[in-house]
Amino acid sequence: MVTLLNRRQHGFDVVIHTNEHGPPHVHVFRGGNTLKAELQPVRIVRNYGFNTREHRRIRALLEEHQALLLREWSRLHG
């Protein structure tokens, strides 16, 4: 698991698991809540605990950092 964006800077931990499969996606964590989002395009796939306001914040964060996240996915998974 590689943490790409962390809670201290962005309010959420955004990670890519190193033993994952496509399509490119990330997992977002905070306070016992978790969410899975695909990166191309950014789309929430599963949510456990985040509310609608947090969804918007997470989506905006992932869209802002989409290029970085996709580069890291490619680096880790080819």
CYANA upper distance limits for C-alpha pairs under 8 A (distance plus 0.5 A):
  1 MET  CA     15 VAL  CA      6.93
  1 MET  CA     16 ILE  CA      6.16
  1 MET  CA     17 HIS  CA      4.58
  1 MET  CA     18 THR  CA      5.82
  1 MET  CA     19 ASN  CA      8.49
  2 VAL  CA     15 VAL  CA      5.88
  2 VAL  CA     16 ILE  CA      5.86
  2 VAL  CA     17 HIS  CA      6.73
  2 VAL  CA     18 THR  CA      7.54
  3 THR  CA     13 ASP  CA      7.22
  3 THR  CA     14 VAL  CA      6.31
  3 THR  CA     15 VAL  CA      4.79
  3 THR  CA     16 ILE  CA      7.16
  4 LEU  CA     13 ASP  CA      8.11
  4 LEU  CA     14 VAL  CA      6.22
  4 LEU  CA     15 VAL  CA      6.13
  4 LEU  CA     16 ILE  CA      8.01
  4 LEU  CA     69 LEU  CA      7.96
  5 LEU  CA      9 GLN  CA      7.82
  5 LEU  CA     10 HIS  CA      7.15
  5 LEU  CA     12 PHE  CA      7.73
  5 LEU  CA     13 ASP  CA      6.16
  5 LEU  CA     14 VAL  CA      5.52
  5 LEU  CA     15 VAL  CA      7.69
  6 ASN  CA     10 HIS  CA      6.46
  6 ASN  CA     11 GLY  CA      7.49
  6 ASN  CA     12 PHE  CA      6.35
  6 ASN  CA     13 ASP  CA      4.88
  6 ASN  CA     14 VAL  CA      6.85
  7 ARG  CA     11 GLY  CA      4.69
  7 ARG  CA     12 PHE  CA      4.70
  7 ARG  CA     13 ASP  CA      5.41
  7 ARG  CA     30 ARG  CA      8.05
  8 ARG  CA     12 PHE  CA      8.20
 10 HIS  CA     61 LEU  CA      8.36
 11 GLY  CA     30 ARG  CA      8.26
 12 PHE  CA     28 VAL  CA      6.97
 12 PHE  CA     29 PHE  CA      6.39
 12 PHE  CA     30 ARG  CA      6.01
 12 PHE  CA     58 ILE  CA      8.38
 13 ASP  CA     28 VAL  CA      6.05
 13 ASP  CA     29 PHE  CA      5.62
 13 ASP  CA     30 ARG  CA      6.97
 14 VAL  CA     26 VAL  CA      6.99
 14 VAL  CA     27 HIS  CA      6.24
 14 VAL  CA     28 VAL  CA      5.05
 14 VAL  CA     29 PHE  CA      7.10
 15 VAL  CA     26 VAL  CA      6.13
 15 VAL  CA     27 HIS  CA      5.82
 15 VAL  CA     28 VAL  CA      6.94
 16 ILE  CA     20 GLU  CA      8.40
 16 ILE  CA     25 HIS  CA      7.69
 16 ILE  CA     26 VAL  CA      5.58
 16 ILE  CA     27 HIS  CA      6.88
 16 ILE  CA     73 TRP  CA      7.65
 17 HIS  CA     26 VAL  CA      8.25
 18 THR  CA     76 LEU  CA      6.90
 18 THR  CA     77 HIS  CA      7.94
 20 GLU  CA     77 HIS  CA      8.43
 21 HIS  CA     77 HIS  CA      8.42
 23 PRO  CA     38 GLU  CA      7.43
 24 PRO  CA     38 GLU  CA      6.39
 24 PRO  CA     39 LEU  CA      6.22
 24 PRO  CA     40 GLN  CA      7.60
 24 PRO  CA     70 LEU  CA      7.56
 24 PRO  CA     73 TRP  CA      6.85
 25 HIS  CA     36 LYS  CA      7.47
 25 HIS  CA     37 ALA  CA      5.95
 25 HIS  CA     38 GLU  CA      4.58
 25 HIS  CA     39 LEU  CA      5.74
 25 HIS  CA     73 TRP  CA      8.32
 26 VAL  CA     36 LYS  CA      6.35
 26 VAL  CA     37 ALA  CA      6.03
 26 VAL  CA     38 GLU  CA      7.02
 26 VAL  CA     39 LEU  CA      7.87
 27 HIS  CA     34 THR  CA      7.45
 27 HIS  CA     35 LEU  CA      6.13
 27 HIS  CA     36 LYS  CA      5.07
 27 HIS  CA     37 ALA  CA      6.97
 28 VAL  CA     34 THR  CA      6.02
 28 VAL  CA     35 LEU  CA      5.56
 28 VAL  CA     36 LYS  CA      6.85
 28 VAL  CA     37 ALA  CA      8.38
 29 PHE  CA     33 ASN  CA      6.21
 29 PHE  CA     34 THR  CA      5.13
 29 PHE  CA     35 LEU  CA      7.18
 30 ARG  CA     34 THR  CA      7.23
 32 GLY  CA     49 GLY  CA      8.32
 33 ASN  CA     47 ASN  CA      8.45
 33 ASN  CA     48 TYR  CA      6.12
 33 ASN  CA     49 GLY  CA      5.33
 33 ASN  CA     50 PHE  CA      6.55
 34 THR  CA     47 ASN  CA      6.68
 34 THR  CA     48 TYR  CA      5.75
 34 THR  CA     49 GLY  CA      7.17
 34 THR  CA     50 PHE  CA      7.74
 35 LEU  CA     44 ILE  CA      7.85
 35 LEU  CA     45 VAL  CA      8.08
 35 LEU  CA     46 ARG  CA      6.02
 35 LEU  CA     47 ASN  CA      4.89
 35 LEU  CA     48 TYR  CA      6.52
 35 LEU  CA     50 PHE  CA      8.03
 36 LYS  CA     44 ILE  CA      6.67
 36 LYS  CA     45 VAL  CA      6.02
 36 LYS  CA     46 ARG  CA      5.63
 36 LYS  CA     47 ASN  CA      7.06
 37 ALA  CA     42 VAL  CA      7.05
 37 ALA  CA     43 ARG  CA      5.86
 37 ALA  CA     44 ILE  CA      4.83
 37 ALA  CA     45 VAL  CA      5.74
 37 ALA  CA     46 ARG  CA      7.58
 38 GLU  CA     42 VAL  CA      5.87
 38 GLU  CA     43 ARG  CA      5.68
 38 GLU  CA     44 ILE  CA      6.98
 38 GLU  CA     45 VAL  CA      7.21
 39 LEU  CA     43 ARG  CA      7.19
 39 LEU  CA     62 LEU  CA      8.19
 39 LEU  CA     66 GLN  CA      7.17
 39 LEU  CA     69 LEU  CA      8.19
 39 LEU  CA     70 LEU  CA      7.48
 42 VAL  CA     59 ARG  CA      7.45
 42 VAL  CA     62 LEU  CA      7.45
 42 VAL  CA     63 GLU  CA      7.00
 42 VAL  CA     66 GLN  CA      8.32
 43 ARG  CA     59 ARG  CA      8.09
 44 ILE  CA     59 ARG  CA      8.23
 50 PHE  CA     54 GLU  CA      6.32
 50 PHE  CA     55 HIS  CA      7.03
 51 ASN  CA     55 HIS  CA      6.73
 52 THR  CA     56 ARG  CA      6.96
 53 ARG  CA     57 ARG  CA      6.99
 54 GLU  CA     58 ILE  CA      6.52
 55 HIS  CA     59 ARG  CA      6.50
 56 ARG  CA     60 ALA  CA      6.62
 57 ARG  CA     61 LEU  CA      6.63
 58 ILE  CA     62 LEU  CA      6.62
 59 ARG  CA     63 GLU  CA      6.57
 60 ALA  CA     64 GLU  CA      6.54
 61 LEU  CA     65 HIS  CA      6.80
 62 LEU  CA     66 GLN  CA      5.94
 62 LEU  CA     69 LEU  CA      8.42
 65 HIS  CA     69 LEU  CA      6.72
 66 GLN  CA     70 LEU  CA      6.57
 67 ALA  CA     71 ARG  CA      6.66
 68 LEU  CA     72 GLU  CA      6.72
 69 LEU  CA     73 TRP  CA      6.65
 70 LEU  CA     74 SER  CA      6.69
 71 ARG  CA     75 ARG  CA      6.64
 72 GLU  CA     76 LEU  CA      6.62
 73 TRP  CA     77 HIS  CA      6.34
 73 TRP  CA     78 GLY  CA      8.04
 74 SER  CA     78 GLY  CA      5.20
